[in-house]
Amino acid sequence: PERLAALDMRETLITDNVERLRTFKLFVTDWAKRGGNDLMGGAAANRPGREGHKKSAEEILGMPNVSLKDVEQIMADVFEEEKDSTESEIDSLDPTPSSVYDTVEASVKYKSYVVRQEKDIESWRKAQGAKIPPTIIYDHAIMPTFSKEEIEKLNRFRPSTFAEASQISGLTPQSIVYLYHHVMRLNKESRQKSREAEAAR
C-alpha cells in the first residue's frame, strides 16, 4: 500500500507540473525577450504580427533547445513581478521537484516529438504523387541533412516523383520528407518570381 501511495503521489506530481506548464502562457515576443531569440525560436519570434500570439510553457518546452529549467526560471520571474498586483497567497513559484524533473521534461518533449512525426507522416502521404523538378540540384551544401551516399544516389537516379525516390535503397523516410519540403519551398519561390515578373510587365 505504501508503495502504491508513493506511485500515486508521483503520478499526481507529474500531472500537476505538466498542467502548470500547459496553463502558463506568455506572448511569443515576451518569451523571446526573456529567454533570448536563440532559445525561444530564433528571430521568427519577433516577426511583425507575432505580438498578439501567445504560447504556453508546455509549447515552449517542446522546442529543441529549451530545457524545463529555462522555462521555469521565466515562470518564476513573471510570478515575482506580478505577485504584488495579483495578491497571491503563494510566496514563490517552486520548480518541479528533482524526483520527477526528468519525467516531466521528457513527457513534454516526447509529446512534441510525436506531433512532429505525425506531421512528417502527413507530408509523406502528400508527397507520394508529387513531381520532383528535373532541374533540382542535389548538393550537400543545399541539403546538409543528407548523407554523401544519399546525394550520390539522387544524382545518379534523378527520380521524377517522390514515389520513385522512395524506391531508392539507402534513402531514409526522413530524407524523403526533407526533400518534399525542399521541393515545396522551391515551387513556392518559383511561383512568387512568376507573379513578380507578371506584375513588372
Phi and psi in degrees as a GROMACS rama.xvg file:
@    title "Ramachandran Plot"
@    xaxis  label "Phi"
@    yaxis  label "Psi"
@TYPE xy
-63.7902  -40.5011  GLU-2
-64.7102  -42.0957  ARG-3
-63.7568  -41.1004  LEU-4
-62.5473  -39.5607  ALA-5
-66.3026  -39.8416  ALA-6
-66.2992  -41.4794  LEU-7
-61.5686  -41.9926  ASP-8
-64.3556  -41.1873  MET-9
-63.7927  -43.4627  ARG-10
-62.5492  -41.6911  GLU-11
-63.8321  -40.8055  THR-12
-61.9061  -43.5928  LEU-13
-63.9254  -48.9982  ILE-14
-59.739  -45.4159  THR-15
-62.1707  -41.7007  ASP-16
-71.7893  -35.834  ASN-17
-67.1989  -41.1805  VAL-18
-63.2469  -38.1294  GLU-19
-61.1087  -40.5106  ARG-20
-66.0114  -36.0662  LEU-21
-70.6915  -35.0644  ARG-22
-89.6796  -16.735  THR-23
-82.9505  119.555  PHE-24
-128.99  144.417  LYS-25
-136.878  159.287  LEU-26
-65.0289  146.266  PHE-27
-54.5469  -40.6299  VAL-28
-65.5531  -31.7675  THR-29
-70.3659  -41.4386  ASP-30
-57.5941  -45.4335  TRP-31
-66.1229  -38.9337  ALA-32
-65.9267  -40.6839  LYS-33
-82.6428  -34.1396  ARG-34
-102.569  -10.5784  GLY-35
92.4468  140.052  GLY-36
-57.3431  -41.6702  ASN-37
-61.2132  -37.4825  ASP-38
-77.0824  -40.98  LEU-39
-100.599  32.0703  MET-40
107.197  9.11542  GLY-41
76.8956  -167.089  GLY-42
-64.5798  -19.0882  ALA-43
-58.8339  -26.3189  ALA-44
-63.3377  -26.3229  ALA-45
-104.79  16.9609  ASN-46
-63.6667  147.512  ARG-47
-55.5034  137.881  PRO-48
95.4521  -9.89774  GLY-49
-86.7469  -10.143  ARG-50
-57.0566  -35.9792  GLU-51
-93.5721  7.5782  GLY-52
-98.1053  125.171  HIS-53
-104.651  150.85  LYS-54
-134.334  145.878  LYS-55
-81.2342  162.587  SER-56
-61.9529  -32.0251  ALA-57
-63.3034  -43.6709  GLU-58
-65.4937  -40.183  GLU-59
-65.566  -40.8103  ILE-60
-64.5328  -25.5126  LEU-61
-69.8199  -12.1625  GLY-62
-72.288  150.416  MET-63
-55.9623  -44.1082  PRO-64
-98.8572  9.71259  ASN-65
-100.511  133.417  VAL-66
-104.822  163.024  SER-67
-60.6143  -37.1663  LEU-68
-61.2139  -42.9075  LYS-69
-58.0395  -48.9188  ASP-70
-66.0195  -44.6587  VAL-71
-69.4374  -27.1609  GLU-72
-66.0902  -42.3254  GLN-73
-66.1105  -41.9652  ILE-74
-59.9875  -42.2021  MET-75
-65.7415  -39.7904  ALA-76
-62.8652  -45.3423  ASP-77
-64.1121  -41.3571  VAL-78
-59.7889  -44.7032  PHE-79
-61.9314  -41.9149  GLU-80
-67.1649  -34.7614  GLU-81
-98.2902  -3.43266  GLU-82
-56.1802  -46.1818  LYS-83
-66.9218  -39.0669  ASP-84
-77.9904  -25.326  SER-85
-92.9466  -7.86037  THR-86
54.4309  45.1386  GLU-87
-73.674  145.326  SER-88
-81.3321  -13.3152  GLU-89
-89.6853  133.613  ILE-90
-77.4105  -35.3474  ASP-91
-151.805  163.471  SER-92
-97.3164  106.712  LEU-93
-75.0273  141.961  ASP-94
-70.1531  164.055  PRO-95
-58.4899  130.675  THR-96
-55.8384  143.517  PRO-97
-59.0341  -27.7992  SER-98
-64.8688  -25.2541  SER-99
-123.241  4.3561  VAL-100
-53.253  -54.5137  TYR-101
-61.0434  -38.6749  ASP-102
-67.7597  -43.5764  THR-103
-62.3314  -47.9928  VAL-104
-63.0034  -45.5526  GLU-105
-65.1864  -38.9527  ALA-106
-64.7741  -39.302  SER-107
-69.9369  -44.1302  VAL-108
-62.5989  -42.0327  LYS-109
-66.8925  -40.1501  TYR-110
-59.7172  -43.2306  LYS-111
-62.1354  -40.5698  SER-112
-63.0079  -43.3263  TYR-113
-62.4739  -42.7545  VAL-114
-60.6085  -42.8968  VAL-115
-64.321  -39.9136  ARG-116
-62.4042  -41.5459  GLN-117
-63.7276  -38.2064  GLU-118
-65.124  -40.2046  LYS-119
-63.7298  -39.6528  ASP-120
-64.8849  -40.4304  ILE-121
-63.2495  -41.9836  GLU-122
-61.6601  -40.2229  SER-123
-62.4116  -40.6476  TRP-124
-62.5556  -44.0602  ARG-125
-65.1239  -33.4315  LYS-126
-69.7434  -26.6575  ALA-127
-47.6528  -48.0806  GLN-128
-94.9642  -1.1791  GLY-129
-74.1899  149.898  ALA-130
-89.5212  147.69  LYS-131
-104.403  123.306  ILE-132
-56.6967  135.099  PRO-133
-65.5408  -18.1865  PRO-134
-89.1902  0.362584  THR-135
-59.9249  141.825  ILE-136
-103.681  123.243  ILE-137
-99.2446  107.906  TYR-138
-145.967  140.975  ASP-139
-64.0617  -28.8881  HIS-140
-66.8746  -31.8637  ALA-141
-87.6534  -33.7311  ILE-142
-122.669  72.9314  MET-143
-63.621  -21.1221  PRO-144
-80.9323  -10.9424  THR-145
-83.5831  144.356  PHE-146
-76.8836  164.418  SER-147
-59.5305  -39.8315  LYS-148
-63.9804  -41.2974  GLU-149
-64.4936  -42.7117  GLU-150
-61.6574  -44.9715  ILE-151
-60.6969  -42.9791  GLU-152
-69.0906  -38.3647  LYS-153
-65.7845  -38.5914  LEU-154
-69.4683  -31.8363  ASN-155
-76.5673  -45.0763  ARG-156
-90.4653  -24.6013  PHE-157
43.2417  63.8528  ARG-158
-62.3504  144.109  PRO-159
-95.15  -16.5356  SER-160
-135.142  165.589  THR-161
-72.8705  -26.2112  PHE-162
-63.7043  -40.6073  ALA-163
-66.941  -41.6392  GLU-164
-61.5895  -35.0744  ALA-165
-69.2942  -16.963  SER-166
-84.5636  -9.87335  GLN-167
-76.4558  119.971  ILE-168
-67.2213  140.984  SER-169
92.5893  -7.91719  GLY-170
-94.9969  114.73  LEU-171
-76.7953  155.354  THR-172
-56.3639  -36.3239  PRO-173
-62.7064  -38.1342  GLN-174
-68.9223  -37.2514  SER-175
-62.7626  -44.1135  ILE-176
-63.1317  -43.2411  VAL-177
-60.792  -43.5605  TYR-178
-61.9472  -40.269  LEU-179
-59.5408  -49.0925  TYR-180
-63.1153  -37.2362  HIS-181
-62.9299  -45.6684  HIS-182
-66.0906  -41.1789  VAL-183
-60.7403  -38.7044  MET-184
-66.4689  -41.945  ARG-185
-62.086  -42.6433  LEU-186
-63.1891  -40.3885  ASN-187
-64.0334  -43.7834  LYS-188
-64.2222  -38.1516  GLU-189
-64.7584  -43.848  SER-190
-63.859  -38.9235  ARG-191
-62.3763  -44.4711  GLN-192
-64.0956  -37.728  LYS-193
-64.2825  -41.971  SER-194
-64.4121  -41.5175  ARG-195
-65.4862  -38.7649  GLU-196
-66.5299  -38.2787  ALA-197
-65.2393  -41.4494  GLU-198
-68.6557  -28.1981  ALA-199
-77.7666  -16.1772  ALA-200
